[in-house]
Each structure stands twice: as C-alpha cells, then as structure tokens.
C-alpha cells in the first residue's frame, strides 16, 4: 500500500502529537530494577558471618548484602538531605 502523503511519517513524532504539559510521571512498582553483576572482595570471615546471618534470616546471603547496602545508602542520603537543609 502506497502512502499518498510521503511527508506524513516524518511529521508524526511524539512532540507533535503529545501535550507534555499534561504528562504525569508513571510509577511501575512491580518492575524489578535492572541489575549489574559485580565482583566484591571481602575477608573470608566477613563472608562467613554474612552467610550465618543470612541463614538465620532465611534469605540468600547476596540478598542480605543488598538489603544492608540499601539501608545504609538510604540512611546516608537522608542524613545529607537533612544536613543540606539546615
């Protein structure tokens, strides 16, 4: 099927058809954030302790590491926001 107006495809962009002033930020709470594989060096004793704690909490030790990191990052970011507002 041939298009009668060849320039039609070039004119149809999101900027032309969307009113971005009415746009709202979407929240996709069920999506998992993208992850990246990293290598982390730590002492064997620290790894052993993490595995013990994770076993007691019935979670994989890598998940426990992420939980601990998330809690600390949130704490430090909150602290900086409070300090910046003072």
C-alpha positions, 0 to 999 in steps of 0.5 A, spaced: 500 500 500 502 506 497 502 512 502 499 518 498 502 523 503 510 521 503 511 527 508 506 524 513 511 519 517 516 524 518 511 529 521 508 524 526 513 524 532 511 524 539 512 532 540 507 533 535 502 529 537 503 529 545 501 535 550 507 534 555 504 539 559 499 534 561 504 528 562 504 525 569 510 521 571 508 513 571 510 509 577 511 501 575 512 498 582 512 491 580 518 492 575 524 489 578 530 494 577 535 492 572 541 489 575 549 489 574 553 483 576 559 485 580 565 482 583 566 484 591 572 482 595 571 481 602 575 477 608 573 470 608 570 471 615 566 477 613 563 472 608 562 467 613 558 471 618 554 474 612 552 467 610 550 465 618 546 471 618 543 470 612 541 463 614 538 465 620 534 470 616 532 465 611 534 469 605 540 468 600 546 471 603 547 476 596 540 478 598 542 480 605 548 484 602 543 488 598 538 489 603 544 492 608 547 496 602 540 499 601 539 501 608 545 504 609 545 508 602 538 510 604 540 512 611 546 516 608 542 520 603 537 522 608 542 524 613 545 529 607 538 531 605 537 533 612 544 536 613 543 540 606 537 543 609 539 546 615 
